[in-house]
Amino acid sequence: MLMTHRVDCFIQLDQIIYIHDHQVSVGKHEDLLKKNTGYAKLIEGGQQHA
């Protein structure tokens, strides 16, 4: 798994590229939490251990 943030213009500010099981999802944090269950589980798991 690879997560990276990219800032290249105001329209794409804080875009996240989430790659898992050969699938790529691109979007803002809130959007990925809503539409990508793998990303949501990753974030929720990280918050539980914090």
N, C-alpha and C positions, 0 to 999 in steps of 0.2 A: 504494500500500500504506500502511496505517495500523496502527500497533501502539500499544496503550495499556494501562496497568495500572489496575485499579480496586480500591479497598478500601472496602467499605461495610458489611461485617459479618464476623465470624470464619469463618462458613461459606464465604464467597466470598473469603477472603483470598488475595491474589496471583492473581487471575483475569486472564488475558490474552485480549484480543479481537483476533483476527487476521482481517483482511479482504483477500482477494485474488481477482481475477477474479469479482467479484460473489458470492463465497461467504464466509460468516462462520463462524469457528470460535472457540469460547469454552472455556477450560479452564486448568488449571495448566500451567506450563512442561513438566513431565515428561510429562503426558498428551498435550499437543500434539506433543511430539517423537515419541511413539509412534504417534499416529494421523493426523498431518497432514504429509505429505511436503514440502509447500511451506514450512511453518514450519521443519521440520528442516533443509532446504537453506539457508534464510535464516540460521539460527543457525550451522550448520556453516561457511558462507561467511564470516560475520563473525568466527568464531574463527580461521580460516585467515589472515585479514588482520591480526589483532591482534598 
